Amino acid sequence: MTDAALAFPTAGAALTPLKSAAEAARSADFSSLWSGQAAALGREMSTGDLIRRLAAEAAQRIKDLGAEG
């Protein structure tokens, strides 16, 4: 890294022309892919498995909330 780089989020604006040109060419080479602080919690799984897991966790949370009241 370098001190010459612009700070977040200003640096992203500098990529706008490159991002636009890449996306016009159907390329994601300059697209922003933000992962946030929880990136390390990510797990590889299929979309179907993810949806089933989220639905099961939501159902359990709803059940837990009902048991609290």
N, C-alpha and C positions, 0 to 999 in steps of 0.2 A: 504494500500500500504506500501511498504517498501523501504528504501534506498538501500537495497541489490539487488533490481531488476535492470537488465540491462536497459539502456536507449533505446528508440526507435531509429532506427529500429533493433538494435542489439538483443534485447530480442526475436524478431521473429525467428531469426536463431536458437536459443536454442530449439525451438519447432519443428524444422524440422524432427527429428526422430519420434516424437509422431504423427505429422501431416501425415507423409508418412505411418506409420503403420495404423493409423485410416482410411485414404483414401483407403488403400489396402483392408481394411475390410468394405468398402463402408459406412464409417461413416464420418460425417463432424465435429465431436467433437472438433478437433484441427485446423480446417480451419480458416484462417484469414477472418474476415468479417468486412472490414473497412467501416465506415459510413461517416466519414469526419465531417466537421463543420456544414454541412447543414442537419444533421440527424433529427433535430427537425422540419424541413420543410416537412418531409415525410408524406404521407397520404396513408391510406390503400385503395386500389382499385384494380380492376381486371386488367389483362394485356391488355385486349381489351380496357377498359376505359382509361388506361394510353396512349396507342398508339393513340387513337382518340384525347385525350387532347393534346398530343405533336404535332400531325399533325395540329390540329386547331390553336395552338399557333404559329407554324412555318408558316402556311399560313397567319395568321394575321400579323406576323412580316415582311414577304415578301411584303404584301400589304402596310404596313406602310413605308417600305423602298422605295417602288415605289412612294408613295405620297410625300416623302421628296425630290425626285429628279425631 
